[in-house]
Amino acid sequence: MVSVSLSDENERLQALYAYDVLGLPFEQNFDRIRALAKRLFNVLIALISLIDKDNTPLSNTQLHP
């Protein structure tokens, strides 16, 4: 198991909030990253989830090939 320090978590959250993307509609850039991950890992489903300290909004999903 990987250990994550509190300072690492605080830095991650600061970076996430700095991008100001939580709650926004899906972006084409996320869709391209998701499609790339799907191809690279040869899987049918790829997800991008942006996780803040209080919830896990589902950011981008494609359930079809």
C-alpha positions in Angstrom: 0.0 0.0 0.0 1.2 3.5 -0.9 1.5 6.0 2.0 0.3 9.5 1.2 1.3 12.3 3.6 -1.1 15.1 4.6 1.1 17.6 2.8 0.8 15.6 -0.4 -3.0 15.5 -0.1 -3.1 19.3 0.6 -1.0 19.9 -2.5 -3.2 17.7 -4.6 -6.3 19.5 -3.5 -4.8 22.9 -4.1 -3.9 21.9 -7.6 -7.4 20.5 -8.2 -9.1 23.6 -7.0 -6.6 25.8 -9.0 -7.9 24.2 -12.2 -11.4 25.2 -11.2 -13.0 22.3 -13.2 -15.2 20.7 -10.5 -18.9 20.8 -11.5 -18.2 21.9 -15.1 -19.6 20.1 -18.1 -17.4 17.5 -19.7 -14.6 18.9 -21.7 -13.3 17.7 -25.0 -9.8 17.6 -23.5 -10.9 15.1 -20.9 -12.6 13.0 -23.6 -9.3 12.8 -25.5 -7.4 11.7 -22.4 -10.1 9.2 -21.7 -10.0 7.8 -25.2 -6.2 7.6 -25.1 -6.3 5.7 -21.8 -8.9 3.4 -23.2 -6.7 2.6 -26.3 -3.4 2.3 -24.3 -4.9 -0.2 -21.8 -7.1 -2.0 -24.4 -10.2 -1.7 -22.2 -13.9 -1.2 -23.0 -14.5 1.5 -20.4 -12.3 4.4 -19.2 -13.2 6.9 -16.5 -11.7 10.1 -15.3 -12.7 11.1 -11.8 -11.7 14.3 -10.0 -11.8 13.7 -6.3 -12.0 16.6 -3.9 -12.0 16.3 -0.1 -15.8 16.0 0.2 -17.1 14.1 -2.8 -16.3 12.2 -6.0 -17.9 13.9 -9.0 -17.8 11.6 -12.1 -16.1 13.7 -14.7 -16.0 11.7 -17.9 -17.3 8.3 -18.9 -17.7 6.4 -22.1 -19.4 3.1 -21.8 -19.4 2.1 -25.5 -16.4 1.0 -27.7 
